[in-house]
Amino acid sequence: MRHEVRITGGAESDLAEIVAFLAGREGPDMAGQMLERMLAIAESLSQTPEQGSHPRELLSLGIRDFRQVICQPYRLIYRITGKQVFLLLVADGRRDFQSLLERRILKA
């Protein structure tokens, strides 16, 4: 039972910003490796979309529609809709995720 993984425009922008930041700080090789790791994790959702946990910030609000997988230190937030998995947000897990999720996920 394979799902189609789709990366939203917001998540694409997140990935581009992360790669640019890492390229400037750690070098292009490190940035490329991190991007490959995150894309591989996202692609793994096609086989096992329910592998991710529910973000605790949303669970505290009673929202169970979203899941997350971790690629340290980043959190990849996604939603399963039918046979599709939508990657919605990629951000450093050390950020204020409550505010970020409210802005990007709940108000969308």
HUNOR-V74737 format. One record per run of one state. SS is the DSSP state (~ for helix, > for strand, _ for the rest). FROM is the first residue (numbers start at 1). TO is the last residue. Records with the same first field share a line. If there is no record, write none. Layout:
SS: FROM-TO / FROM-TO
This chain:
_: 1-3 / 8-8 / 26-27 / 45-48 / 52-52 / 54-55 / 60-65 / 72-73 / 82-83 / 93-96 / 107-108
>: 4-7 / 53-53 / 66-71 / 74-81 / 84-92
~: 9-25 / 28-44 / 49-51 / 56-59 / 97-106
